[in-house]
Amino acid sequence: MTELEDRLRSALEARAHTYGTSPQAWIEVRKRTLRSRQRRIWLLTLVPMAAAATALPMFLAIGSAQNDEAGTGVVTAYASTARDGDIYADVMQDKTALGDRLILDNPSEHRPMLLWFAKTTDAQGVAGTAFCTATQSRDGGSDASCGNVLIDTRPQEEQAWEEGATASWPLPEAVLYYGVAREGVAGVSAVAEDGSTVVGRLQRPEGAPLSIWTVSVPSKAHITAFTFTDTEGRVIERVKKQTDHLGPEANSNPLGSAMRMPGGLTANAYETPDKTLIWTLDGQEVGIHLVRSKDLMTDMGDRKYPVEFRDHGDRWFGVTTAQTTRVALIFKDGRRVTADTRADPWKIGVRLFSGSYRRPGDIYLEGFQLVGYNEAGAAIWREYHPAQKPLWQTPHPMSSPR
């Protein structure tokens, strides 16, 4: 096994084990991988479909062509849609907030995240305090939930514990670990495999029953534990990082030869638990597509879409339909970059594209669109990515790092 294959095995196992505290770990990881699929809404701008379109909800109105690239028969897509309300309000419908929310920057997604406490009732009908989180992914997806284990049921001698992390796969540049600390805890540090430490911070939102600890570390740092100290600097608790191995074992055997692509990227398909196409840059995994026939460019409603887009730094890449020979990435100001597509050698039934661009800012915050062309140069599909909006409202001040 090569060094890359060995690292892939470890990375894919980590992907399967991300939700180490849940017996539904693999299901949750898979849902997270597919979260952007759930937000796609597809409209066919074909004249014969006009009558059927009137039966759709009003917010699914067919838009007119934005420029002369669109023509009759072009498949139009909206990769994400406006959301009524907010995910914080959704998760709190049957709960009561205990104190302010703590708002932080998620270093894995470069988006805000919320941490807070709430009064709730568990599955057995027992009332108590839960730790809650709300996160937004860079491509517009979101997660919000409150823990299944009530804080009240934890042993009183337990001074601090881990609640979760922003880790995902492929690995982001940095990961934020977070958890809860009781009275008497004054400091927190993450301990790496080589013995080095990274100092974190403790914060207690106004009105919160306990403190929230956070430690941000590079993804490549192999964290093994967290130590908690009192006001005198003495270690009063050491917590081993969650390492539960749940979910199926990943199999990193490639389906064929790797494919060299523009922009210095490499793609290959692997027989993982899902059958996965993996992109690498300089030997580091940077993108993933689920390519089983039931998953391939299919949303959570089993509707097909013609492109699956990824980006990493100034690289953009993805997979598209067999009929697409060129893809254009069009920015908010109208400027564009294009990439020719290449047939996949693994007989999956897609074409791959990749390239690079030089542009400051975050294209997801600005909004952009993708257009696919056939061999004759005609536009055959387009996908709109509207500028992202916050996924929660802020009607009152929230605690934030100072």
N, C-alpha and C positions, 0 to 999 in steps of 0.2 A: 504494500500500500504506500502511495506517495505521501509526501508531507501535506499536500493540498487535500488529498482524499482523507487523510487522518484528521485534519482540521475540520473538514466538512462533516465528518461523522460526529465530532464533538459539537460542532455548531448546530447540526440538525437535532442532536439529542437535546441540546439546550433549548432549542425551539419547542420540542415536545414537552420539556419540563418547566417551561416558564411559569405556569400556574402551579407551583409545587405544593400549595396548601389545599388544593381542591381535588376531590376524587374524580372530577370531570375535567382534569387538566388538559388532556389532548383536545377535547371538544372545544374548550375555551380558547386555546391557542389557534385552532383552526378557524373559529369564529372571528378572532382578531385579524387573522390573515385575510379573511374574506370581507372585512368590515366595509371596504370601499365599494364592494359589489352590491351591498345592500342599499347604497345611496344612489344607484344609477336609475335613471328614468329614460326609457327609449321611446322615440316617436318616429314612425315611418312617414315621411312627407311624400307619399304616393297618392295621386289623385283618387284611385279606387278605394283608398282607406279613409277618405274624408268623412263619409257617413258614419263609419265606426268610431272615428275620433270624437264625434259629438257625445258619445257615451262615456268618455273619460271624465274624471274630475276636472273642474274648471281650471285648476292650476297646471294642468297638462296641455295647455294650449299650444298648438303647433306654431312655431315662430317662422317668420319670413326669412328669406335668404339675406345674409348680411353683406354679401358682395357677389361678384360674378362667378365665383368658384362653385357656388351651389347651383344645382339644377334639378329638374324633375327627376325623382327617383333617388335623390341623395338621402341616405340615412342620417338623421340628425339626433344627436344625443346630448343630454345634460348630465355631466358626471356627478353633480351634487345639486341639491335643491335647497331653497330657503326653508327654514324650520320655524314653526310657530312655537312660542314659549321657549323653554331652555331645559337642558338635561339636568341641571341642578333641581329645578322645580319638579321635574318628572320623578326623580328618585326620592324626593322628599314629600311626595303626596300623602303618605301615611306615616310620616315621621316628624319629630320636632327637633329643630336645630338646638344644639347646646353650645352657645357661644358663636363668635364670628368664624367665618371661613378664612383659611390661610391660602393666599394666592402666591404661587411660585412659578418660576420658569422651568418647564420640563426640558432638560438639556438633550433628551433623546429625540424630541420632536420640534424643539424651538417654538413651543406654543405654551400658553398658560395652563396651569393645572390647579385644582382646588383640593384641599385637605380639610376635614372638619369632623366634629363629633355630632351624633344625633341620638335622640331617645327613640327606641324602636321596640318591636316585639319579634322574638325569634320564631322558628318553625314550631316550637313546642308551646307557644303562647306566653313565654316568659318575657317580661319587659326588662329593658336594660339599656346600656350605652353601647353604641357601635361606632367604629371608625369608618369614615366614608371618603371616597375619592371621586374626582371627575377629571378626565383628561381628554384632550383633543389631539388627533393625529394631524400631521402636516398636510395630508391629502384630504382632510375634511371629515374623517370618521371621528367617533367619540365613544367613550366608555364612562359610565357612572354607576357606582354601586356602594353599598354599605356592607361591612364584613358580616359573615355568618356567625362568627364567634363573639359573643358579648364580652365586653371588657370586664363586666362585673363577675364573670365566671372564672377569671384568671386568678391564680394564687396571689395573695397579697405580698408574698415575699419576692415575687417576680417584679424587679425594679423597672425593666424596660424590655421591649420585644420589637421584632421586625413585623411590619404590616405588608410591605410590598416593595416593588421597584419598577422603574420605567423601562427595564430591559426588554428588548425585542430582537427578532432575527430577520434579516441580517443585522449584525451588531451596529448600533449607532455609535457616534463618537464618544458619548458620555452617558452614564447611567446615574439616576438619582435613587438612592435607597431611602426608605422612610419608615417611621414607626412611632411608637408611643412610649413616653417615659413618665414615671411617677414622681411625686415630691421627693426631693433629696438628690435627684440626678442633676448634675451641673454641667456635664460635658459628655461628648460622644465622639468616637473615632472609628474609622473602618480599618481593619487589619488585613494587609495583603499577604499572599502566600510567601513572599520573600521577607516578611517581617516588617516591612515599611507600613506607615500609618497615614491616613488622611483624616484631618480634623473636620468634623461636621458642626452642626449648630442645633440648638434647642430653641423653640419658640412656643409661646403659649398665647393663642388668640384670646382676645378679650372675652371673658365669660366661659372659656373652655374648661372642662373638668380636669384635664391633664395637659402635659406638654407634648408637642410633636417634634421629633428629631429627624434630621435629614443629613445625608452625606452624598455629595456628588463626586464621582470618580470616573476616570477614563474607562471605557469598556474593556480595554486590554488588561486592566489591573485585575488580578485574580484575587478577589476579596474572599476571605475565609470566615471572618468573624467581625463583631462590633463590640467595642468595650465602652463601658459607661462609668464615669467617675463622679465623686462627690465634690463638695466645695474645696476640699483639701487636696484634690487630685488623686485620691485613692480609688482604685478600681473596685466598684461595688457590684458590677454585673458584666458578664461576658456572654454574648449571644452568638451562637454559631449561625452563619448565613444559611438560609433555607436552601437545601440541596436535595429535596425529595425527588426521586426518579420515577415519575409517573408517566404513563403513556407508552406507546409502542417504541421499540428500539428502531432508530433510524438506520437505513441501509444506504450508504453513499456510493454504491456501485454505479458508475456512469452507464448510460444507454448506448453511448457511442463516443466518437471523437469530439473533442472540444472545437468550438467554432470561434475563430478570431474575427472580431468586429471592429468597425471604425471607432475612434475615440479611445483606443487602447483597451477596450473591453473584451472579455472572453465569455462565451455562453456554453453551457453544457446541460444535459438533462440527466436526472438521477432517479433511481427507483427508491424514493423515500416513501414514507407512509402514504403520501398523496400523489406520487409521481410529480416531480418538481423540476422546473427549468431554473437554473441558477446562473446569475451574472457575477463575474469577478472583475476587479480592477487591481492590477499590481498584486495579484494573489489574494486579495481580500474580497469576501462576498459583499456585494452591494445591492443585489436585487433578486427577486424571486417571483415565479409564476406557477400556479397550480395548473397542471396540463393534462390531468386525466380527462377523458372525453366529457364526463359529467360536470367537470369544473371549468373546462377551457373556455375562457371569455364568456362566462355565464354568470348572471347575477343571482341573488338569493331567491328570486322568483322564477328561476330557470329560463330567463330571457337572455338571448344571445346578444353580445355587443361586438363591434368589429375592431376594437383596439384595447390594449392594456398597457398603460404608460407608467414608466418609472423614471426617476431622476436621482442623481447623486452628485452633489457639487455642481460642476458645470457640464456634466454628462447627462444626456437624455437617451432613453432606450425603451424597448418594449417588444411586444408581439402584436401582429395584426392578421387580417384574413389573407387567404391564399390569392385573392384577387387584387390585393393592394401592392403596387410596385414602388410607391413613393409616399412618404409621410412628411407633412409640414407642421412645424411648431410655430404658432403665430402669437406674438406677445401683445400686450394691451395696447401698445402704441402702433401696432400694425407691422412692425418689423418681424422677420421670420428667418428660420433656418429649416433646411430640408435634409432628409436622409433617404437614400434608396434602400429598399428592403431586399432581404436574401432568404431563400427557401431554407427551411430547417432540415438538417441531415438525419434527424431521428424519426422522420415520418409522422410527426405529431399533427401536421396539417396547418401550420401557421408560417408566416414569414416574419423574420426578425429585422429590427432597425436600430440604429444607434448613431450618435454623433455628439458634438459638444457645442457650447455656446458661451459667449462672454457677455454677461449681463449682471449688474448689481441688483440687490433686492431679492425678494422671494416671489417666484412666479405664482404660487398658490394664493398669496395675499393680494396680488395685483389682478389675477385672472388671466386666462389664456385660452387658446383653442387649438385643437389638432384637426388636420384635414388629410384624408387618404385619397390617393389618386390611382387609377388603373393604368394599364399599359398604354392606353390611348391618350393619357394625360387628363382624363376627365375626373372631376371630384366625385367619389362614390360614397363617402361618408364624412361627417364632421362631428367632433365632440367638443362641447363647450364646458369650460371650467370657470364658472363665475367667481369673482373675488370673494374670498371667504369672509364670513361674518362670525362674530363671537357666538359660541354655543350656549352661553348662559348670560343672564342679565346681572347687572350690579346695582340694584336699587339702593343699597346702603353700603357704607365703607366696609372693606374687608381688610384684615390684617395682612401685611406683606413684609418681606425681609427688609430690615433697616441696617 
